């Protein structure tokens, strides 16, 4: 029995296939549909069609990420696909804009941010253990500064 421990490289990314991305996006769309229906006066069919369009745009962006020879992050490809799909001279852009307008984007952000807040993997815990108490102080100061800065901007401009 050896006393050496093996640690995963925290900088190494987990790679998901297109099918796993598609399934994860379906789950996100279902959660978003519930939130969109509860938070807005849009009907379930309106929100569902808008989310299906957004799902399709995301999938096209993910396919481009895998196929195009020069590498850009998937968020860049998805953003580009969304921008091109809504340009006024793109055929069908008015329909895309009308359909997606029934999706409240704040209700999309809430479950994503909640998941990001609770999705702590083993590697984050290992990093936090090795960083010590100083990281907690820095985190509190960063969060406080962000809150105070946001409040100042809101008071000045809103």
C-alpha positions as CSV (number, residue, x, y, z in Angstrom):
1,X,0.0,0.0,0.0
2,X,1.5,3.3,-1.0
3,X,1.1,6.6,0.9
4,X,0.9,8.7,-2.2
5,X,-2.4,10.3,-3.0
6,X,-3.6,11.1,-6.5
7,X,-5.3,14.4,-7.1
8,X,-7.3,15.3,-10.2
9,X,-5.9,18.3,-12.1
10,X,-8.3,21.2,-11.2
11,X,-7.6,22.9,-14.5
12,X,-8.6,19.9,-16.6
13,X,-12.0,20.3,-18.2
14,X,-14.6,17.5,-18.3
15,X,-15.6,16.9,-22.0
16,X,-19.2,16.2,-22.7
17,X,-20.5,14.9,-26.0
18,X,-23.2,16.6,-28.1
19,X,-25.9,14.2,-26.7
20,X,-25.0,15.0,-23.1
21,X,-25.2,18.7,-23.9
22,X,-28.6,18.2,-25.7
23,X,-30.0,16.3,-22.7
24,X,-28.7,18.8,-20.2
25,X,-30.2,21.7,-22.2
26,X,-33.6,19.8,-22.3
27,X,-33.5,19.7,-18.5
28,X,-32.6,23.4,-18.3
29,X,-35.5,24.2,-20.7
30,X,-38.0,22.2,-18.6
31,X,-36.9,24.1,-15.5
32,X,-37.0,27.4,-17.4
33,X,-40.4,26.6,-18.8
34,X,-41.8,26.2,-15.3
35,X,-40.2,29.4,-14.1
36,X,-41.3,31.3,-17.3
37,X,-44.9,30.1,-16.9
38,X,-45.0,31.1,-13.2
39,X,-43.2,34.4,-13.5
40,X,-44.9,35.8,-16.6
41,X,-48.3,35.9,-18.2
42,X,-47.1,33.9,-21.1
43,X,-48.8,30.6,-21.8
44,X,-47.0,27.2,-21.7
45,X,-47.1,26.8,-25.5
46,X,-45.7,30.3,-26.1
47,X,-42.8,29.6,-23.6
48,X,-42.3,26.1,-25.0
49,X,-41.9,27.3,-28.6
50,X,-39.5,30.0,-27.5
51,X,-37.4,27.6,-25.5
52,X,-37.3,25.1,-28.4
53,X,-36.0,27.9,-30.6
54,X,-33.3,28.8,-28.0
55,X,-32.5,25.1,-27.6
56,X,-32.0,24.8,-31.4
57,X,-29.8,27.9,-31.5
58,X,-27.6,26.4,-28.7
59,X,-27.4,23.1,-30.5
60,X,-26.3,24.8,-33.7
61,X,-23.6,26.7,-31.8
62,X,-22.4,23.5,-30.1
63,X,-22.2,21.7,-33.5
64,X,-20.2,24.6,-34.8
65,X,-17.9,24.4,-31.8
66,X,-17.1,20.7,-32.6
67,X,-16.9,21.1,-36.4
68,X,-15.2,24.4,-37.3
69,X,-11.4,23.9,-37.5
70,X,-10.5,27.0,-35.5
71,X,-11.4,26.9,-31.9
72,X,-13.7,29.4,-30.2
73,X,-15.5,28.7,-26.9
74,X,-19.0,27.3,-27.3
75,X,-20.5,30.4,-25.7
76,X,-19.0,32.5,-28.5
77,X,-20.5,30.2,-31.2
78,X,-23.9,30.1,-29.6
79,X,-23.9,33.9,-29.3
80,X,-22.9,34.3,-32.9
81,X,-25.6,31.9,-34.0
82,X,-28.2,33.9,-32.0
83,X,-27.0,37.2,-33.4
84,X,-27.1,36.0,-37.0
85,X,-30.5,34.4,-36.4
86,X,-31.9,37.8,-35.2
87,X,-30.3,40.1,-37.7
88,X,-33.0,42.0,-39.7
89,X,-31.8,40.7,-43.1
90,X,-31.7,37.0,-42.0
91,X,-34.8,35.2,-43.4
92,X,-37.1,34.3,-40.5
93,X,-35.5,36.6,-38.0
94,X,-38.8,38.4,-37.2
95,X,-40.3,35.0,-36.3
96,X,-37.3,34.1,-34.1
97,X,-37.5,37.4,-32.3
98,X,-41.2,37.1,-31.8
99,X,-41.0,33.6,-30.6
100,X,-38.1,34.2,-28.2
101,X,-39.8,37.3,-26.9
102,X,-42.1,35.1,-24.9
103,X,-39.2,33.8,-22.8
104,X,-38.3,36.0,-19.8
105,X,-34.5,35.9,-19.7
106,X,-34.5,36.7,-16.0
107,X,-36.3,33.4,-15.3
108,X,-33.6,31.7,-17.4
109,X,-30.8,33.2,-15.4
110,X,-32.2,32.3,-12.0
111,X,-31.9,28.5,-12.1
112,X,-28.6,28.7,-13.9
113,X,-27.2,31.0,-11.2
114,X,-28.7,28.8,-8.5
115,X,-27.0,25.7,-10.0
116,X,-23.7,27.5,-10.3
117,X,-24.0,28.4,-6.6
118,X,-24.5,24.9,-5.4
119,X,-22.5,23.0,-8.0
120,X,-19.3,22.5,-6.0
121,X,-17.2,19.6,-7.2
122,X,-14.5,17.7,-5.3
123,X,-11.8,19.8,-7.0
124,X,-13.3,23.1,-5.7
125,X,-13.4,21.6,-2.1
126,X,-9.8,20.4,-2.5
127,X,-8.7,23.9,-3.7
128,X,-10.5,25.6,-0.9
129,X,-8.9,23.3,1.7
130,X,-5.4,24.1,0.4
131,X,-6.1,27.8,0.2
132,X,-6.9,28.2,3.9
133,X,-8.9,30.9,5.6
134,X,-7.5,33.7,3.5
135,X,-9.7,32.8,0.6
136,X,-12.8,33.2,2.7
137,X,-11.7,36.8,3.6
138,X,-11.1,37.6,0.0
139,X,-14.5,36.1,-1.0
140,X,-16.3,38.2,1.5
141,X,-14.5,41.4,0.5
142,X,-15.1,40.7,-3.2
143,X,-18.8,40.0,-2.6
144,X,-19.2,43.1,-0.4
145,X,-17.4,45.3,-3.0
146,X,-19.5,44.0,-5.8
147,X,-22.7,44.6,-3.9
148,X,-21.7,48.1,-2.8
149,X,-20.4,48.9,-6.3
150,X,-23.7,47.7,-7.8
151,X,-25.7,49.8,-5.3
152,X,-23.6,52.9,-6.2
153,X,-24.1,52.4,-9.9
154,X,-27.8,51.9,-9.4
155,X,-28.1,55.1,-7.3
156,X,-26.2,57.1,-9.8
157,X,-27.8,55.9,-13.0
158,X,-31.3,54.5,-12.2
